[in-house]
Amino acid sequence: MLKPEHFEEDLEGIVIKDDAKKLFIDELEQRLSTTISVKNIGNYVSYRQLIRIELYKIEKHLMGEKEYQPYVTQW
Protein backbone atom coordinates (compact mmCIF):
# COMPACT_ATOMS: atom_id res chain seq x y z
CA MET A 1 0.00 0.00 0.00
CA LEU A 2 2.68 2.50 0.98
CA LYS A 3 5.65 2.86 -1.30
CA PRO A 4 9.05 4.52 -0.94
CA GLU A 5 7.77 7.59 -2.82
CA HIS A 6 5.25 8.17 -0.01
CA PHE A 7 8.14 9.20 2.24
CA GLU A 8 10.64 12.05 2.16
CA GLU A 9 13.80 12.95 4.00
CA ASP A 10 13.57 15.79 6.47
CA LEU A 11 16.01 17.40 8.88
CA GLU A 12 14.53 15.21 11.62
CA GLY A 13 14.67 11.97 9.61
CA ILE A 14 12.23 10.33 7.24
CA VAL A 15 8.61 11.51 7.29
CA ILE A 16 5.45 10.32 5.61
CA LYS A 17 3.85 12.66 3.07
CA ASP A 18 0.35 14.04 3.66
CA ASP A 19 -1.26 12.07 0.80
CA ALA A 20 0.25 8.86 2.19
CA LYS A 21 -1.13 9.64 5.66
CA LYS A 22 -4.62 9.87 4.18
CA LEU A 23 -4.11 6.63 2.25
CA PHE A 24 -2.95 4.84 5.41
CA ILE A 25 -5.77 6.19 7.60
CA ASP A 26 -8.40 5.28 4.99
CA GLU A 27 -7.06 1.73 4.79
CA LEU A 28 -6.88 1.44 8.58
CA GLU A 29 -10.48 2.65 8.97
CA GLN A 30 -11.63 0.15 6.37
CA ARG A 31 -9.80 -2.68 8.13
CA LEU A 32 -11.12 -1.72 11.58
CA SER A 33 -14.67 -1.67 10.18
CA THR A 34 -14.35 -5.18 8.73
CA THR A 35 -16.50 -7.68 10.61
CA ILE A 36 -15.46 -11.18 11.56
CA SER A 37 -17.20 -14.08 13.26
CA VAL A 38 -16.03 -14.58 16.82
CA LYS A 39 -16.81 -18.06 18.10
CA ASN A 40 -16.95 -17.40 21.86
CA ILE A 41 -19.09 -14.27 21.32
CA GLY A 42 -21.35 -16.05 18.87
CA ASN A 43 -21.75 -13.02 16.66
CA TYR A 44 -20.04 -10.90 14.04
CA VAL A 45 -18.01 -7.99 15.39
CA SER A 46 -15.73 -5.45 13.78
CA TYR A 47 -12.02 -5.39 14.54
CA ARG A 48 -12.67 -2.07 16.32
CA GLN A 49 -15.25 -3.76 18.59
CA LEU A 50 -12.92 -6.71 19.15
CA ILE A 51 -10.16 -4.38 20.34
CA ARG A 52 -12.62 -2.72 22.74
CA ILE A 53 -13.74 -6.12 24.06
CA GLU A 54 -10.12 -7.13 24.66
CA LEU A 55 -9.48 -3.89 26.54
CA TYR A 56 -12.48 -4.55 28.80
CA LYS A 57 -11.14 -8.05 29.48
CA ILE A 58 -7.72 -6.62 30.39
CA GLU A 59 -9.40 -4.07 32.65
CA LYS A 60 -11.30 -6.83 34.51
CA HIS A 61 -8.04 -8.77 34.83
CA LEU A 62 -6.18 -5.77 36.29
CA MET A 63 -9.01 -5.18 38.76
CA GLY A 64 -8.77 -8.81 39.86
CA GLU A 65 -12.29 -9.73 38.72
CA LYS A 66 -11.45 -12.27 36.05
CA GLU A 67 -8.32 -13.85 34.59
CA TYR A 68 -7.50 -12.53 31.12
CA GLN A 69 -8.02 -14.99 28.29
CA PRO A 70 -6.82 -13.38 25.05
CA TYR A 71 -8.69 -13.67 21.78
CA VAL A 72 -6.90 -16.09 19.47
CA THR A 73 -7.72 -16.10 15.78
CA GLN A 74 -8.73 -19.52 14.52
CA TRP A 75 -7.97 -20.18 10.86
Secondary structure, DSSP 8 states (H G I E B T S, - for coil): ---GGGEEEETTEEEE-HHHHHHHHHHHHHHHH-EEEETTTTEEEEHHHHHHHHHHHHHHHHTTSS---------
